[in-house]
Amino acid sequence: MVDKLYNFRPILLIIIIPILFSCASTQQKQSDSRDAVFYKGRGMEYDSKGQYDQAISDYTKAIELNPRDAKCYMLRGIAYAEKKEYDQAISDLSKAVEINPKYHLFYGVRGVTYFQKGQYDRAISDYTKALEINPRDYKTYDNRGNAYREKGEYDHAISDHNKALEINPRDDKTYNLRGLAYGGKGQHDQAISDFNKAIEINPRFAEAYHNRGNAYYSKGEYEQAISDYTEAIEINPRDALAYYNRGRAYHLKRDYNKSWEDVNKAQSLGYQVPQEFINDLRKVSGRQN
């Protein structure tokens, strides 16, 4: 199971606070609803509520009034990305870069968008540019490491996560991501060590339990895997993949009734269980479901 990238929401929050203060001050002085700052502030309010179409409409009005506001292009790009309209998002983020090519965040957000499109080389290029501007941005090291891992370049991924940990040695997500990279290399003991550290920092980190379960599963330690999948499910009962993976572990332990329970639960949560696995489970259990 792959941990999510640092998503767009934390990036948005970085710039909300100063803009909202500016917005409030401006509204006190002006009642003109066409003011660009007003539209930007209201757009962010819509964005925070998940009302992306309304947010985009307000950002567009703000840009019409102030077409050199690079951050507003970024905000609109983030809203498009939330709607999975990645080409529109990249267009806006590229405009932000054009207006201000020295702001690392524009490259970082565009890199995330390229990653979401599966364009990992372009993502890496943007992350690298962001790090040239701000070499202390540990989240961008993690994002670049994630892109390298998707390309199967695990040593590069581990190197980036190491750099992230040098900057912020208490980040549970970084240990989780580095654990995934070690797992990709087949170094499951190192992966487990990193997942242990992630859980030590954040005992409610469901994905770290899930990923540690996968590592134990890969080592053939099915009881340990089941224990971790169970912990992940207790924290996040809607993790369909955790049910499926636990079902696979039960299958290998020949506990077919529990395997069926987990498979059925995973399906009820919307997970498409591979037909090959279902066929095999039917064969060995003598049941249809």
URVEN-V32940 format. One line per field, one symbol per residue. phi: phi as a letter, one per 20 degrees, with the letter a starting at -180 (. if undefined). psi: psi as a letter, one per 20 degrees, with the letter a starting at -180 (. if undefined). Layout:
# URVEN-V32940
phi = ???
psi = ???
This chain:
# URVEN-V32940
phi = .efffgeffffffgdfffffffffffffecdffeffffffffffffgfemefffffgfffffffebfdefffffgfffffffemeffffffffffffffcfddffffffffffggfenefffffgffffgfffcfdefffgfffffffffenefffffffffffffecfdefffffffgfffffenefffffgffgfgfffcfdegffffffgfffgfeneffffggffffffffcfdefffffffffffgfemefffffgffffgffeoeefgfgfffffffeemdea
psi = ppqqqoahghgghhigghhhgggggghhhqjoijphhghgghghggghjjmhghggghhggghhhnijnhhhggghgggghhjkmhggghgghhhggggnjjohhggghhggggghijmhghgggghgghhhgnjjnhhhggghhggghhijmhggghgghghghhgnjkohhghgghhhgghhijmhghghghhggghghniknghggghhghghghijmhgggggghggghhgnijnhhhgghhhgghghjkmhghggghghgghhjjpnpphggggghgghijrh.
